[in-house]
Amino acid sequence: MKILGVIPARYASTRFPGKPLIDINGKSMIRRVYEQAQQSTLTEVLVATDDQRILEHVQEFGGQAVMTNSQHQSGTDRCYEAYQLHQKPYDYLINIQGDEPFIKPEQIDRVASCFQKPETQLATLIKKVTTEDELFNVNAPKVVINQAQEALYFSRQPIPYCRNVPNDIWHKQHTYYKHIGIYGYRTNVLEQITQLPPSALELAESLEQLRWLENGYRITTALTEFETIGIDSPEDLLKVQSFL
């Protein structure tokens, strides 16, 4: 399979402006993400940015990058424009978060493996919830799946509700999954979903993937055991440096 990997990288950020270019032990964050993605089975890796500084930096370390519109509301929209600008035919595209410098190549390959099933339209990763704090963290969306490993619903709240069970042991009574924000798309499906208006469920939960489910698209999930480490603030950077 020929799969294009795209890393959306905006310069503007309310909590951490310029974070794609921050230094993490001698390498920028965007370079670390790019090099991790290159170790996967992706055919090509491309950075989609809206800032000349990021574009030039990626090109300086030998990476591929394209300049995209600064007005995109989501990484999905930025990925589709990057795909159009790249002008190479691909059947599949994987959207890799630009603020997760230690993403495992195996995680990218797990998403890619979902497209071995011809019926897969969209794909993403999930991970088992192991603690109460994780389960009730509204910044870690949860997902319920059917027997075909397809997503039924995503929510910031724990789902399903465990009736007559104390909250602190819900995760021991039922297998909960949290969502890991990496997406795979059939490129024809990617084109279609970028034309959809925001949906009621998406606006309620502030989760873009609900727009796709609400419009009848299927999202295949793959299980990962690896945790992701995202950097959304300067405080997160300090934690990452401690991790290293």
C-alpha positions in Angstrom: 0.0 0.0 0.0 1.2 3.5 -0.8 0.4 5.8 2.1 1.2 9.4 2.6 1.9 10.6 6.1 1.0 14.3 6.8 2.0 16.2 9.9 0.0 19.4 10.4 2.1 22.0 12.1 0.7 25.5 12.9 2.9 28.2 14.4 0.1 30.0 16.3 -1.1 28.4 19.5 -3.0 30.0 22.3 -1.1 28.1 25.0 2.3 27.6 23.3 3.0 29.8 20.3 5.8 28.4 18.0 5.8 25.0 19.6 6.7 23.0 16.4 10.1 24.8 16.6 10.8 24.3 20.3 14.1 22.5 21.1 13.9 19.1 22.8 17.4 17.9 23.6 19.0 19.3 20.5 16.2 18.7 17.9 13.0 20.6 17.2 9.7 19.0 18.1 8.6 18.9 14.4 11.9 17.2 13.4 11.4 14.6 16.1 7.9 13.8 14.9 9.1 13.7 11.2 11.9 11.3 12.0 9.7 9.0 14.0 7.2 8.9 11.1 10.0 8.1 8.7 10.8 5.0 10.6 7.3 3.6 9.9 6.2 1.9 6.7 4.8 5.2 5.2 5.7 5.8 1.6 6.3 9.5 2.1 6.1 12.0 5.0 5.1 15.6 4.5 4.7 18.5 6.9 1.7 20.8 6.3 2.3 24.2 7.9 1.0 27.8 7.7 4.3 29.5 8.6 7.4 30.3 6.6 9.7 29.6 9.6 8.4 26.1 10.0 8.6 25.5 6.2 12.2 26.6 6.0 13.2 24.7 9.1 11.8 21.4 7.8 13.5 21.9 4.4 16.8 22.7 6.2 16.9 19.3 7.9 16.0 17.6 4.7 12.3 17.1 5.2 9.4 17.8 2.8 6.9 20.5 3.6 4.1 22.5 2.0 2.6 25.9 2.9 -1.2 25.6 3.6 -3.9 28.1 4.4 -3.8 29.7 7.8 -7.6 29.6 8.2 -8.1 25.9 8.5 -10.3 24.9 11.4 -8.8 21.4 11.8 -5.8 19.2 11.0 -8.0 17.2 8.8 -8.7 20.1 6.5 -5.0 21.0 6.5 -4.1 17.4 5.6 -6.4 17.5 2.6 -5.0 20.7 1.3 -1.4 19.3 1.7 -2.4 16.2 -0.2 -3.8 18.4 -3.1 -0.7 20.5 -3.2 1.6 17.5 -3.1 0.1 16.4 -6.5 0.9 12.7 -6.1 -1.8 10.0 -6.2 -2.3 8.1 -2.9 -5.1 5.8 -1.8 -4.5 6.5 1.9 -3.3 9.3 4.1 -2.4 9.2 7.8 -2.7 12.4 9.9 0.1 12.4 12.5 -0.1 14.9 15.4 2.7 17.4 15.2 3.0 17.8 19.0 3.8 14.2 19.9 7.5 14.0 19.4 7.8 10.4 20.7 5.1 8.8 18.7 6.1 5.2 18.0 6.5 4.1 14.3 4.6 1.0 15.4 1.5 3.1 16.2 1.5 4.6 12.7 1.8 1.1 11.2 -1.1 0.0 13.4 -3.3 2.6 11.8 -2.0 1.7 8.3 -2.9 -2.0 9.0 -6.5 -1.1 9.3 -6.6 -0.5 5.5 -5.8 -4.1 4.8 -9.6 -4.5 5.2 -11.1 -3.2 2.0 -14.2 -1.8 3.8 -12.2 0.5 6.0 -13.0 4.2 5.4 -11.3 5.9 8.3 -9.0 4.5 11.0 -7.7 5.5 14.4 -6.0 4.2 17.6 -7.4 3.3 21.0 -5.8 2.3 24.2 -7.2 0.6 27.3 -7.9 2.8 30.3 -6.1 1.6 33.4 -6.9 4.2 36.1 -9.8 6.2 37.5 -8.1 9.5 36.8 -7.7 8.6 33.1 -11.3 7.5 32.8 -12.7 10.7 34.2 -10.3 13.1 32.5 -12.4 15.2 30.1 -9.2 16.0 28.0 -8.8 12.3 27.2 -11.8 11.3 25.0 -13.2 7.8 25.4 -14.6 5.6 22.7 -16.9 2.6 22.6 -16.5 0.0 19.8 -18.6 -2.7 18.3 -17.5 -6.3 17.7 -16.0 -5.4 14.3 -13.7 -3.0 16.2 -15.5 0.0 14.7 -16.2 3.1 16.8 -19.7 3.6 17.9 -19.2 6.9 19.8 -16.6 9.1 21.3 -17.1 11.2 24.4 -15.2 13.2 26.9 -17.3 11.5 29.6 -16.8 7.8 30.6 -19.0 5.6 28.5 -20.8 3.3 29.1 -22.2 4.2 32.5 -21.6 1.4 35.1 -24.8 1.2 37.0 -24.7 0.4 40.7 -20.9 0.4 40.7 -18.7 3.0 42.6 -16.9 5.3 40.2 -13.5 4.4 41.5 -13.8 0.8 40.2 -15.6 1.4 36.9 -12.3 0.7 35.0 -12.1 -2.7 36.8 -15.6 -3.7 36.0 -15.6 -2.9 32.4 -13.0 -2.5 29.6 -12.9 1.2 28.7 -10.9 2.6 25.9 -9.5 6.1 25.3 -8.8 7.6 22.0 -5.3 8.2 20.6 -5.5 11.1 18.2 -4.0 9.8 15.0 -6.2 9.3 12.0 -6.0 7.4 8.7 -8.3 8.1 5.7 -9.0 6.8 2.3 -8.2 9.8 0.3 -11.6 9.8 -1.5 -13.3 9.7 2.0 -10.9 12.5 3.2 -12.2 14.7 0.4 -15.8 14.0 1.3 -15.5 14.7 5.0 -13.8 18.0 4.5 -17.0 19.1 2.7 -19.2 18.3 5.8 -20.5 21.2 8.0 -20.0 20.9 11.8 -22.5 18.5 13.4 -24.6 18.8 16.5 -22.7 16.0 18.3 -19.3 17.5 17.3 -20.3 20.9 18.6 -21.6 19.5 21.9 -18.4 17.4 22.7 -15.9 19.5 20.6 -14.7 16.3 18.9 -14.3 16.4 15.2 -14.7 12.7 14.6 -18.3 12.8 15.8 -19.1 14.7 12.6 -18.0 11.7 10.6 -20.0 9.2 12.6 -23.1 11.4 12.5 -22.9 11.5 8.7 -22.7 7.7 8.5 -19.0 7.1 8.0 -17.3 4.2 9.7 -14.1 4.5 11.8 -12.1 1.3 12.3 -10.0 1.2 15.4 -6.7 -0.5 16.2 -5.5 -1.2 19.8 -2.1 0.2 20.9 -0.3 -0.4 24.2 1.9 2.6 23.9 1.1 5.9 25.6 1.5 9.1 23.7 3.1 12.2 25.1 1.6 15.4 23.7 3.0 18.9 24.3 0.3 21.5 24.6 2.0 23.9 27.0 5.4 25.0 28.4 4.6 22.8 31.4 4.2 19.8 29.2 7.7 20.5 27.8 9.2 20.4 31.3 7.6 17.0 31.8 9.0 15.7 28.5 12.5 16.9 29.4 12.2 15.0 32.7 11.0 11.9 30.8 14.1 12.1 28.5 
